[in-house]
Amino acid sequence: MDNKQHKLATRLIHAGVEPDPSTGAIMTPIYQTSTYVQAAPGDHKGYEYARTQNPTRTVLQNALASIENGKYALSFGSGMAATDAVAKLLMPGDEVIVANDLYGGTYRIFTKVFSNYGIKFHFIDMSNAENIRGYINDKTKMIWTETPTNPLLNIVDIEACAKIAKEKNLLLVVDNTFASPYLQNPLDFGADIILHSATKYLGGHSDVVHGALIMNDAGLEERLRFIQNSCGAVPGPHDCWLVLRGIKTLHVRMQRHCENGKAIAEFLRSNPKVGKVYWCGFPDHPNHDVAKKQMRDFGGMISFTLKDDNLDAAMDLLKKTKLFSLAESLGGVESLIGHPASMTHGSIPREERVKNGLVDSLIRLSVGIEDIDDLIADLKEAIG
């Protein structure tokens, strides 16, 4: 079932999913198989070998394409596996313009892996898309951005970036992990490829590692599918099933993430012991108007510092929360607290982090869907 006329909440539950033809099971089966029997060489039911195709993965990919308003989707073993596949579209000598506030793992794979193959990456401030133009030359092939960014919650104007990309015949890749398809659909604003760490909001329960790419161009999908099949970064069927299950409740979870995120952001900003609060829902956020244009709400990701950027006080706070668990990752139903400089972004050299505004004392919250009074009380006690 994949009726694009249905509203998003309906598609999140039904898109790509049909009752199992052999049993009528309403839930997609986990096809735990490595190969498929053929009647004769090349005479099969659409499946030959599980690295290339798997029926559970097919259903998930159809669902992912639908909820991102795309035509094609590919599922990967992780978000970094999806990133790796996109980077393999490039050739030695190519150049990429990248947002300077981004997930540390993306920075690491670009600077420590693909730079070894003669690919050059320019990390720039994309809060004003026009900044991109000064870095474009005849070797530029791709623009890579996140919005909201990780961890400073900067907002990048997807439509403005897409206009530049189209003018210069560049690919625009947008990591949509922080927003999720419930809040934002980058293809609608001209992006060529959407990337997700489906480990996060799409899975939603901190029990699976998964990645995804969504696009509209058939030729691009064919190239990426070839790379995936050749290099083997595929997910298992059970992982696909877990993400498919997670997608069914994305809308109700995201509604609560947004409600709780707003309350936490306002609490932090009103607390005299808190310094700067990073949340794109504030009307005085530098690109709040852009966020309102391309997002349906502002999400549950928040970063903040304590007064005077006190690192010792920040480290002490990280030890004191009880409901906010100190852990990597984000987007699960439970609330998490983290220290980007030593955890998710530790692979970025300190001088680069600080230059881009990621100070050592920054704390990042993934606000879960628990009772908001309990979450605020937990932070209030930890802050002291």
NUVO-584517 format. One record per residue (C-alpha): x negated, y negated, z; residue number from 1; residue in three letters. Coordinates in steps of 0.001 Angstrom, whole numbers, plus 500000, padded with zeros to 6 digits. Example, Ala and Ser with C-alpha at 12.3 -4.5 7.8 and 13.67 -1.06 7.14 Angstrom:
BEGIN
((487700, 504500, 507800), 1, "ala")
((486330, 501060, 507140), 2, "ser")
This chain:
BEGIN
((500000, 500000, 500000), 1, "met")
((498461, 496680, 498966), 2, "asp")
((501000, 493983, 498293), 3, "asn")
((499198, 490621, 498234), 4, "lys")
((502610, 488959, 498618), 5, "gln")
((502803, 490191, 502196), 6, "his")
((501545, 487870, 504902), 7, "lys")
((498154, 488549, 506469), 8, "leu")
((499380, 490197, 509682), 9, "ala")
((501335, 492718, 507626), 10, "thr")
((498418, 493386, 505290), 11, "arg")
((496075, 493930, 508231), 12, "leu")
((498220, 496889, 509273), 13, "ile")
((499239, 498295, 505901), 14, "his")
((496752, 497216, 503200), 15, "ala")
((495037, 500094, 501453), 16, "gly")
((496780, 502685, 503611), 17, "val")
((499155, 505389, 502373), 18, "glu")
((500462, 508467, 504227), 19, "pro")
((498199, 511466, 503687), 20, "asp")
((499636, 513239, 500605), 21, "pro")
((498975, 516733, 501927), 22, "ser")
((500484, 516348, 505420), 23, "thr")
((502282, 513010, 505593), 24, "gly")
((499969, 511837, 508386), 25, "ala")
((500476, 508090, 508846), 26, "ile")
((496871, 507583, 509933), 27, "met")
((494120, 507991, 507339), 28, "thr")
((492277, 511277, 507937), 29, "pro")
((488562, 511384, 508724), 30, "ile")
((487157, 513249, 505730), 31, "tyr")
((484145, 514775, 507448), 32, "gln")
((482507, 516352, 504423), 33, "thr")
((479230, 515957, 502567), 34, "ser")
((480374, 517283, 499187), 35, "thr")
((483462, 518144, 497134), 36, "tyr")
((484350, 521238, 495109), 37, "val")
((484600, 520693, 491339), 38, "gln")
((486683, 522774, 488953), 39, "ala")
((483890, 522475, 486374), 40, "ala")
((480863, 520181, 486062), 41, "pro")
((482283, 516661, 485999), 42, "gly")
((485853, 517915, 486498), 43, "asp")
((486759, 516723, 489981), 44, "his")
((489313, 514680, 491936), 45, "lys")
((487329, 511459, 491961), 46, "gly")
((484797, 512544, 494558), 47, "tyr")
((481488, 514290, 493982), 48, "glu")
((479086, 513593, 496848), 49, "tyr")
((479719, 511732, 500107), 50, "ala")
((476849, 509257, 499788), 51, "arg")
((478604, 507965, 496664), 52, "thr")
((482232, 508192, 497741), 53, "gln")
((484342, 509278, 500697), 54, "asn")
((488159, 509055, 500877), 55, "pro")
((488151, 507462, 504348), 56, "thr")
((485664, 504870, 503143), 57, "arg")
((487768, 504217, 500035), 58, "thr")
((490825, 503384, 502145), 59, "val")
((488764, 501049, 504341), 60, "leu")
((487229, 499310, 501330), 61, "gln")
((490656, 498746, 499812), 62, "asn")
((491853, 497272, 503106), 63, "ala")
((488799, 495006, 503420), 64, "leu")
((489257, 493673, 499901), 65, "ala")
((492916, 492922, 500553), 66, "ser")
((492490, 491077, 503845), 67, "ile")
((489708, 488891, 502387), 68, "glu")
((491771, 488156, 499244), 69, "asn")
((489150, 489933, 497158), 70, "gly")
((489200, 492575, 494435), 71, "lys")
((486325, 494781, 495608), 72, "tyr")
((484709, 495801, 498879), 73, "ala")
((481792, 497993, 499886), 74, "leu")
((481270, 499438, 503359), 75, "ser")
((477779, 499904, 504807), 76, "phe")
((476120, 501570, 507771), 77, "gly")
((475587, 498167, 509435), 78, "ser")
((475770, 494451, 508782), 79, "gly")
((472012, 494459, 508187), 80, "met")
((472408, 497249, 505624), 81, "ala")
((474883, 495013, 503779), 82, "ala")
((472418, 492108, 504012), 83, "thr")
((469662, 494342, 502663), 84, "asp")
((471787, 495316, 499648), 85, "ala")
((472519, 491691, 498735), 86, "val")
((468845, 490756, 499062), 87, "ala")
((468006, 493581, 496631), 88, "lys")
((469829, 491653, 493918), 89, "leu")
((466764, 489379, 493931), 90, "leu")
((463470, 489774, 492085), 91, "met")
((459889, 488742, 492947), 92, "pro")
((459537, 484994, 492415), 93, "gly")
((463173, 484243, 493186), 94, "asp")
((464074, 481641, 495817), 95, "glu")
((466973, 481499, 498271), 96, "val")
((468342, 478511, 500194), 97, "ile")
((469448, 479649, 503660), 98, "val")
((471258, 477935, 506526), 99, "ala")
((468748, 477227, 509294), 100, "asn")
((471116, 478266, 512105), 101, "asp")
((471831, 481932, 511534), 102, "leu")
((471691, 485381, 513085), 103, "tyr")
((468148, 486304, 514097), 104, "gly")
((468298, 489648, 512310), 105, "gly")
((469004, 487903, 509014), 106, "thr")
((466041, 485585, 509559), 107, "tyr")
((463875, 488597, 510395), 108, "arg")
((464744, 490655, 507316), 109, "ile")
((464202, 487646, 505044), 110, "phe")
((460879, 486519, 506542), 111, "thr")
((459379, 489859, 507598), 112, "lys")
((460627, 492185, 504854), 113, "val")
((461727, 490458, 501645), 114, "phe")
((459156, 487671, 501764), 115, "ser")
((456587, 490474, 501334), 116, "asn")
((458034, 491095, 497868), 117, "tyr")
((457443, 487575, 496590), 118, "gly")
((460859, 486127, 497451), 119, "ile")
((460831, 482651, 498990), 120, "lys")
((463379, 481472, 501540), 121, "phe")
((464101, 477818, 502377), 122, "his")
((465827, 477403, 505763), 123, "phe")
((467718, 474109, 505794), 124, "ile")
((470468, 472208, 507598), 125, "asp")
((473683, 472905, 505680), 126, "met")
((476025, 470862, 507857), 127, "ser")
((475914, 468491, 504877), 128, "asn")
((476099, 470628, 501729), 129, "ala")
((474386, 467926, 499691), 130, "glu")
((471154, 468810, 501515), 131, "asn")
((471064, 471930, 499329), 132, "ile")
((470435, 470009, 496125), 133, "arg")
((466930, 468911, 497104), 134, "gly")
((465748, 472530, 497318), 135, "tyr")
((467148, 473827, 494029), 136, "ile")
((464704, 474573, 491228), 137, "asn")
((464542, 476935, 488260), 138, "asp")
((463610, 479830, 490587), 139, "lys")
((466585, 479403, 492893), 140, "thr")
((469059, 482278, 492634), 141, "lys")
((471152, 482277, 495803), 142, "met")
((472626, 480173, 498617), 143, "ile")
((473119, 482016, 501907), 144, "trp")
((475126, 480584, 504775), 145, "thr")
((477146, 481381, 507874), 146, "glu")
((480100, 479393, 509144), 147, "thr")
((480617, 479018, 512015), 148, "pro")
((476887, 479515, 512501), 149, "thr")
((475217, 481715, 515087), 150, "asn")
((474696, 480526, 517806), 151, "pro")
((475210, 476730, 517522), 152, "leu")
((478683, 476917, 515954), 153, "leu")
((477830, 474533, 513128), 154, "asn")
((480414, 474349, 510352), 155, "ile")
((479362, 474578, 506707), 156, "val")
((481706, 473352, 503979), 157, "asp")
((482184, 476467, 501837), 158, "ile")
((483971, 474631, 499027), 159, "glu")
((481198, 472027, 498770), 160, "ala")
((478536, 474747, 498712), 161, "cys")
((480489, 476657, 496065), 162, "ala")
((480687, 473581, 493852), 163, "lys")
((476897, 473249, 493933), 164, "ile")
((476435, 476979, 493360), 165, "ala")
((478696, 476962, 490314), 166, "lys")
((476974, 473893, 488848), 167, "glu")
((473577, 475558, 489127), 168, "lys")
((474668, 479140, 488358), 169, "asn")
((473716, 480415, 491819), 170, "leu")
((475289, 483121, 493966), 171, "leu")
((476919, 481887, 497168), 172, "leu")
((476901, 484377, 500041), 173, "val")
((478940, 483570, 503158), 174, "val")
((478572, 485560, 506371), 175, "asp")
((482120, 485507, 507762), 176, "asn")
((481414, 487546, 510893), 177, "thr")
((482124, 484804, 513462), 178, "phe")
((485436, 483755, 511907), 179, "ala")
((486775, 487113, 510669), 180, "ser")
((489289, 487368, 507790), 181, "pro")
((492037, 486319, 510184), 182, "tyr")
((490604, 482817, 510543), 183, "leu")
((488843, 482254, 507216), 184, "gln")
((488671, 483657, 503670), 185, "asn")
((485534, 482301, 501936), 186, "pro")
((486414, 483719, 498495), 187, "leu")
((489373, 481325, 498458), 188, "asp")
((486891, 478428, 498657), 189, "phe")
((484603, 479698, 495908), 190, "gly")
((482153, 482057, 497621), 191, "ala")
((480824, 484928, 495484), 192, "asp")
((480114, 487422, 498259), 193, "ile")
((481490, 487688, 501791), 194, "ile")
((479371, 489565, 504304), 195, "leu")
((480610, 491013, 507597), 196, "his")
((479006, 492722, 510491), 197, "ser")
((482148, 494807, 510971), 198, "ala")
((480612, 495886, 514269), 199, "thr")
((482073, 492661, 515635), 200, "lys")
((485657, 491403, 515246), 201, "tyr")
((486723, 493845, 512528), 202, "leu")
((485918, 496877, 514682), 203, "gly")
((486794, 494880, 517749), 204, "gly")
((486114, 497478, 520453), 205, "his")
((482299, 497643, 520718), 206, "ser")
((482311, 501281, 519639), 207, "asp")
((481039, 501222, 516043), 208, "val")
((478192, 499768, 513952), 209, "val")
((479309, 498867, 510440), 210, "his")
((478870, 496325, 507637), 211, "gly")
((480859, 495160, 504632), 212, "ala")
((480649, 493120, 501439), 213, "leu")
((483671, 491715, 499599), 214, "ile")
((483700, 490078, 496154), 215, "met")
((485829, 489360, 493068), 216, "asn")
((483338, 489888, 490250), 217, "asp")
((483341, 493399, 488753), 218, "ala")
((479771, 493148, 487501), 219, "gly")
((478523, 492079, 490916), 220, "leu")
((480383, 494935, 492587), 221, "glu")
((478851, 497396, 490117), 222, "glu")
((475327, 496161, 490841), 223, "arg")
((475809, 496302, 494608), 224, "leu")
((477464, 499720, 494448), 225, "arg")
((474492, 500999, 492419), 226, "phe")
((472079, 499615, 495028), 227, "ile")
((474049, 501189, 497849), 228, "gln")
((474257, 504601, 496189), 229, "asn")
((470577, 504512, 495217), 230, "ser")
((469311, 503408, 498626), 231, "cys")
((471819, 505303, 500753), 232, "gly")
((472884, 502738, 503375), 233, "ala")
((476355, 504236, 503711), 234, "val")
((478606, 504569, 506757), 235, "pro")
((479938, 507855, 508101), 236, "gly")
((483644, 508609, 507717), 237, "pro")
((484315, 508378, 511440), 238, "his")
((482777, 504883, 511525), 239, "asp")
((485013, 503901, 508611), 240, "cys")
((488022, 505240, 510478), 241, "trp")
((487124, 503226, 513591), 242, "leu")
((486879, 499986, 511608), 243, "val")
((490132, 500783, 509810), 244, "leu")
((491777, 501278, 513192), 245, "arg")
((490301, 498020, 514465), 246, "gly")
((491596, 496011, 511518), 247, "ile")
((495170, 496985, 512384), 248, "lys")
((495057, 494868, 515559), 249, "thr")
((492797, 492055, 514289), 250, "leu")
((495582, 489472, 514228), 251, "his")
((496777, 490021, 517801), 252, "val")
((493221, 490185, 519124), 253, "arg")
((492100, 487054, 517285), 254, "met")
((495098, 485111, 518548), 255, "gln")
((494041, 485846, 522129), 256, "arg")
((490337, 485263, 521376), 257, "his")
((491289, 481813, 520077), 258, "cys")
((493566, 480979, 523014), 259, "glu")
((490968, 482071, 525553), 260, "asn")
((488140, 480417, 523630), 261, "gly")
((489921, 477051, 523683), 262, "lys")
((490556, 477291, 527428), 263, "ala")
((486964, 478291, 528188), 264, "ile")
((485545, 475524, 525980), 265, "ala")
((487680, 472917, 527729), 266, "glu")
((486754, 474288, 531155), 267, "phe")
((483046, 474158, 530359), 268, "leu")
((483229, 470631, 528985), 269, "arg")
((485011, 469429, 532148), 270, "ser")
((482497, 471102, 534486), 271, "asn")
((479953, 468564, 535824), 272, "pro")
((477206, 471206, 535979), 273, "lys")
((477483, 471997, 532263), 274, "val")
((475508, 470067, 529651), 275, "gly")
((476415, 470423, 525989), 276, "lys")
((479224, 472705, 524808), 277, "val")
((479173, 474022, 521237), 278, "tyr")
((482661, 474863, 519914), 279, "trp")
((484047, 473816, 516544), 280, "cys")
((487546, 473215, 517924), 281, "gly")
((486598, 469953, 519625), 282, "phe")
((487865, 466934, 517624), 283, "pro")
((484431, 465323, 518022), 284, "asp")
((482577, 468321, 516589), 285, "his")
((480521, 466903, 513666), 286, "pro")
((482387, 468958, 511035), 287, "asn")
((485698, 469484, 512819), 288, "his")
((487663, 468246, 509802), 289, "asp")
((485926, 470824, 507600), 290, "val")
((486715, 473541, 510151), 291, "ala")
((490394, 472527, 510084), 292, "lys")
((490357, 472664, 506272), 293, "lys")
((488889, 476135, 505887), 294, "gln")
((489836, 477871, 509159), 295, "met")
((493223, 478723, 510676), 296, "arg")
((491919, 478395, 514251), 297, "asp")
((488558, 478019, 515959), 298, "phe")
((487701, 481431, 517363), 299, "gly")
((486294, 482780, 520592), 300, "gly")
((482578, 482057, 520171), 301, "met")
((481116, 479319, 522379), 302, "ile")
((477581, 478278, 523307), 303, "ser")
((476547, 475887, 526066), 304, "phe")
((473703, 474592, 528167), 305, "thr")
((473586, 473562, 531800), 306, "leu")
((472708, 470032, 532870), 307, "lys")
((469120, 469043, 532055), 308, "asp")
((468716, 472214, 529925), 309, "asp")
((467543, 474053, 533045), 310, "asn")
((466194, 477449, 531934), 311, "leu")
((465889, 478902, 535432), 312, "asp")
((469478, 477978, 536234), 313, "ala")
((470633, 479492, 532939), 314, "ala")
((468814, 482769, 533623), 315, "met")
((470317, 482834, 537116), 316, "asp")
((473820, 482322, 535691), 317, "leu")
((473349, 485263, 533318), 318, "leu")
((472851, 487534, 536336), 319, "lys")
((475894, 486296, 538241), 320, "lys")
((478848, 486841, 535904), 321, "thr")
((480909, 489956, 536489), 322, "lys")
((483580, 489963, 533768), 323, "leu")
((481230, 488421, 531217), 324, "phe")
((478821, 491317, 530676), 325, "ser")
((475228, 490518, 529718), 326, "leu")
((474805, 492272, 526384), 327, "ala")
((473952, 491877, 522714), 328, "glu")
((476714, 491684, 520088), 329, "ser")
((480098, 489956, 520084), 330, "leu")
((483681, 490246, 518936), 331, "gly")
((484857, 493028, 521223), 332, "gly")
((487940, 492923, 523434), 333, "val")
((485678, 492470, 526458), 334, "glu")
((483857, 489208, 527191), 335, "ser")
((480092, 489101, 526717), 336, "leu")
((477427, 486605, 527725), 337, "ile")
((473989, 486394, 526156), 338, "gly")
((470755, 484447, 525924), 339, "his")
((470076, 483879, 522201), 340, "pro")
((466425, 482814, 522613), 341, "ala")
((465450, 486176, 524110), 342, "ser")
((468169, 488443, 522720), 343, "met")
((469983, 487954, 519397), 344, "thr")
((467545, 485318, 518087), 345, "his")
((464318, 486464, 519710), 346, "gly")
((462864, 487357, 516302), 347, "ser")
((462876, 483672, 515274), 348, "ile")
((459669, 481877, 516325), 349, "pro")
((460263, 479500, 519227), 350, "arg")
((459146, 476420, 517308), 351, "glu")
((461704, 477209, 514586), 352, "glu")
((464467, 477801, 517139), 353, "arg")
((463814, 474558, 518987), 354, "val")
((463483, 472570, 515745), 355, "lys")
((466949, 473727, 514732), 356, "asn")
((468479, 472930, 518124), 357, "gly")
((468412, 476393, 519689), 358, "leu")
((466869, 475534, 523062), 359, "val")
((465582, 478151, 525489), 360, "asp")
((468356, 477433, 527992), 361, "ser")
((471243, 478004, 525542), 362, "leu")
((473884, 480506, 526665), 363, "ile")
((476264, 482167, 524187), 364, "arg")
((479702, 483509, 525060), 365, "leu")
((481850, 485961, 523176), 366, "ser")
((485176, 485279, 524863), 367, "val")
((487269, 488434, 525096), 368, "gly")
((490988, 488993, 525519), 369, "ile")
((491142, 489422, 529293), 370, "glu")
((493356, 487212, 531469), 371, "asp")
((492096, 483659, 531054), 372, "ile")
((492386, 482819, 534765), 373, "asp")
((490048, 485676, 535610), 374, "asp")
((487527, 484619, 532952), 375, "leu")
((487458, 481013, 534119), 376, "ile")
((487103, 482106, 537749), 377, "ala")
((484182, 484352, 536784), 378, "asp")
((482344, 481500, 535049), 379, "leu")
((483190, 478991, 537755), 380, "lys")
((481707, 481208, 540452), 381, "glu")
((478599, 481969, 538376), 382, "ala")
((477965, 478305, 537551), 383, "ile")
((478373, 477457, 541242), 384, "gly")
